[in-house]
Amino acid sequence: MKKIIKKAAPAPRRDKRLTCLVNEKENEIIDNYLQRYNIRNKSTWMRETILWFIYTRAETDYPTLFSDHEMRR
C-alpha cells in the first residue's frame, strides 16, 4: 500500500503592485514602529495591516436583518 503525501497548495503569486507615498514625518513614525516591534519585513507588515483593517471593517459593516438598536432591545 502506497502512502500519498499531500502537498500544501502554493501561495498565490503577488504580481500586483500598490504604491503609497508618505511624508517624512509619517515615514519616521512607521520606521520607529517597525524597529520598536522588531518587524523586519515592511512589505508583509503593510499588506497584513491593510488587509486586517479591511476585513474587520467589512465584518462590522456587514448588513443585518435588524438594526443595531433593534437587536439591543
NUFI-577832 format. One line per 4 residues: number of its first residue (from 0); their letters; for each residue x, y, z of N, C-alpha, C, CB. Coordinates in steps of 0.2 Angstrom, whole numbers, plus 2048, in hexadecimal, padded with zeros to 3 digits. Glycine has a CB too. Layout:
// residues N
NUM> a> X Y Z X Y Z X Y Z X Y Z ~ ...
// end
This chain:
// residues 73
0> mkki> 804 7FA 800 800 800 800 804 806 800 7FB 800 806 ~ 803 80B 7FB 807 811 7FB 804 816 7FF 807 813 7F3 ~ 809 81A 802 807 820 806 806 826 801 80B 821 80C ~ 801 82A 802 801 830 7FD 802 836 802 7F9 830 7FA
4> ikka> 807 839 800 809 83F 803 806 845 800 811 840 803 ~ 802 849 804 7FE 84F 801 803 855 802 7F7 850 805 ~ 803 859 7FD 807 85F 7FD 802 865 7FE 80B 860 7F6 ~ 804 869 802 800 86F 803 800 873 7FC 803 874 808
8> apap> 7FA 876 7FB 7F9 87A 7F5 7FE 880 7F5 7F2 87D 7F5 ~ 801 882 7F0 806 887 7EF 802 88E 7F1 80A 887 7E9 ~ 806 893 7F4 803 899 7F5 802 89D 7EE 807 89D 7FA ~ 7FC 8A0 7EE 7FB 8A4 7E8 801 8A9 7E6 7F5 8A8 7E8
12> rrdk> 803 8AA 7E0 808 8AF 7DE 806 8B6 7E0 80A 8AE 7D7 ~ 80A 8BA 7E2 809 8C1 7E3 80C 8C5 7DE 80B 8C3 7EA ~ 808 8C6 7D9 80B 8CA 7D3 808 8D0 7D2 80B 8C5 7CD ~ 803 8D3 7D6 800 8D9 7D6 804 8DE 7DB 7F9 8D9 7D7
16> rltc> 806 8E3 7D8 80A 8E8 7DC 805 8EE 7DF 810 8EB 7D9 ~ 806 8EF 7E5 802 8F5 7E8 808 8FA 7EB 7FD 8F3 7EE ~ 807 900 7E9 80B 905 7EB 808 90A 7F0 80F 909 7E5 ~ 80B 90C 7F5 809 911 7FA 80E 916 7FB 806 90E 800
20> lvne> 80D 91D 7FB 812 922 7FC 810 925 803 811 927 7F7 ~ 815 925 807 815 928 80E 81A 92E 80F 816 923 814 ~ 818 933 813 81D 938 814 822 936 819 819 93E 817 ~ 827 93A 81A 82D 938 81F 82B 936 826 832 93E 81F
24> kene> 826 93A 829 824 939 82F 820 932 830 81F 93E 832 ~ 81C 930 82B 818 92A 82B 81D 924 82A 813 92A 825 ~ 822 925 826 827 920 825 82B 91F 82B 82C 922 81F ~ 82D 924 82F 830 923 835 82C 91F 83A 832 92A 838
28> iidn> 826 921 83A 821 91D 83F 821 916 83D 81A 920 83F ~ 820 914 837 820 90D 835 827 90A 836 81F 90D 82D ~ 82C 90D 835 833 90A 836 834 909 83D 838 90E 833 ~ 832 90D 842 833 90D 849 82E 907 84B 831 913 84C
32> ylqr> 828 906 849 824 901 84B 827 8FA 849 81D 901 847 ~ 829 8F9 843 82C 8F3 840 833 8F1 845 82E 8F4 839 ~ 836 8F6 846 83C 8F5 84A 83B 8F3 851 841 8FB 84A ~ 836 8F6 854 834 8F5 85B 831 8EE 85C 82E 8FA 85D
36> ynir> 82D 8EC 857 82A 8E5 857 82E 8E0 853 823 8E5 855 ~ 834 8E1 852 839 8DD 84E 835 8DA 848 83B 8D7 853 ~ 832 8DE 844 82F 8DB 83E 834 8DD 838 828 8DF 83C ~ 836 8D7 835 83B 8D8 830 839 8D8 829 840 8D2 830
40> nkst> 833 8D6 828 830 8D6 821 82A 8DB 820 82E 8CF 81F ~ 82C 8E1 81E 827 8E6 81E 822 8E5 819 82B 8ED 81B ~ 823 8E2 813 81E 8E0 80E 819 8DB 811 821 8DD 808 ~ 81B 8D6 815 816 8D1 818 812 8D5 81D 81A 8CB 81B
44> wmre> 815 8D9 821 812 8DC 826 80C 8E1 823 817 8E0 82B ~ 80E 8E5 81E 809 8E9 81B 803 8E5 818 80D 8EE 816 ~ 805 8E0 814 800 8DC 811 7FB 8D9 817 803 8D6 80D ~ 7FE 8D6 81C 7FA 8D3 821 7F6 8D9 825 7FE 8CF 826
48> tilw> 7F9 8DE 826 7F5 8E4 82A 7EF 8E6 826 7FA 8E9 82C ~ 7F1 8E8 81F 7EB 8EA 81B 7E6 8E5 81A 7EE 8EC 814 ~ 7E7 8DF 819 7E2 8DA 818 7DE 8D8 81F 7E5 8D3 816 ~ 7E2 8D9 824 7DE 8D8 82B 7D9 8DD 82C 7E4 8D8 831
52> fiyt> 7DB 8E4 82A 7D7 8E9 82B 7D1 8E8 827 7DA 8F0 82A ~ 7D2 8E7 821 7CC 8E6 81C 7C7 8E0 81E 7CF 8E4 815 ~ 7CA 8DB 820 7C6 8D5 823 7C2 8D7 829 7CB 8CF 824 ~ 7C5 8DA 82E 7C1 8DC 834 7BC 8E1 832 7C6 8DE 839
56> raet> 7BD 8E6 82E 7B8 8EB 82C 7B3 8E7 828 7BC 8F0 827 ~ 7B4 8E2 824 7AF 8DF 820 7AB 8DB 825 7B2 8DA 81B ~ 7AD 8D8 82A 7A9 8D4 82F 7A5 8D9 833 7AE 8D1 834 ~ 7A7 8DF 835 7A2 8E3 838 79D 8E6 834 7A6 8E9 83C
60> dypt> 79F 8E7 82D 79A 8EA 829 795 8E5 825 79E 8EE 823 ~ 796 8DF 827 792 8DA 824 78B 8DB 825 794 8D3 827 ~ 787 8DB 820 780 8DC 821 77C 8D7 825 77C 8DD 81A ~ 778 8D9 829 774 8D5 82D 76C 8D6 82C 775 8D6 835
64> lfsd> 769 8D1 82E 761 8D1 82D 75E 8D7 832 75E 8CB 82F ~ 761 8D8 838 75E 8DD 83C 764 8E2 83E 75C 8DA 843 ~ 762 8E8 83F 766 8ED 841 76A 8EC 848 763 8F4 841 ~ 76F 8EF 849 773 8EE 850 76E 8F0 856 779 8F3 850
68> hemr> 76A 8F5 855 766 8F7 85A 760 8F2 85C 762 8FE 859 ~ 75E 8EF 856 759 8EA 857 75B 8E3 85A 755 8E8 851 ~ 762 8E2 859 765 8DC 85C 766 8DC 863 76B 8DA 858 ~ 768 8E2 865 769 8E4 86C 764 8E4 871 76D 8EA 86D
72> r> 75D 8E4 86E 758 8E5 873 756 8DE 876 752 8E7 86F
// end
